[in-house]
Amino acid sequence: MLKFLKQVGDYAKEAVQSARYIGQGLSVTFDHMQRRPITVQYPYEKLIPGERFRGRIHYEFDKCIACEVCVRVCPINLPVVDWEFDKASKKKKLNHYSIDFGVCIFCGNCVEYCPTNCLSMTEEYELSTYDRHELNYDSVALGRLPYKVTDDPMVTPLRELVYLPKGVLEPHGVPADAPRAGSRPEDLVETEK
């Protein structure tokens, strides 16, 4: 009889311990249920990149003087500048300019050191293709105006995850009226008027 009671007692202790473990797991689940969702439903919701985001490079053919500074400062000598010397004007004539974004590391050196500001970084980050050769952009493709997330009516731009208060890396539990590190785009538009 004593052995039976001991077995029942051990079984009860194990049942209580397993219920405690299940309760700990469910407490984590319930804690996450009270938080705001972080997941972005990508094709339909997109985060607005930060103000100094380094995306696809925009190139203005008319401003380029074919000085090749962008090639010299690039860590991998990536931009391909094809030019010929015009003897009549004694200047370089630019024929072709291209950048392969399959190899580019988006460091921004070419934009930083360009003397004529013909290169600029955009917020366009959707460069995925099925063929890597399609990532080699020529001067025509580089000259396309950048695509803005906020202009697409089919996409909901998400601003709240990008503009967190200074020093806060966890967006959960941040009150809505907390001071933000940067200005929201609509606030910047109002201050310019």
Secondary structure, 3 states (H helix, E strand, C coil): CHHHHHHHHHHHHHHHHHHHHHHHHHHHHHHHHCCCCCCCCCCCEEECCCCCCCCCEEECCCCCCCCCHHHHHCCCCCCEEEEEEECCCCEEEEEEEEEECCCCCCCCHHHHHCCCCCEEECCCCCCCCCCHHHHEEEHHHHCCCCCCHHHCCCCEEECCCCCCCCCCCCCCCCCCCCCCCCCCHHHHHHHHC
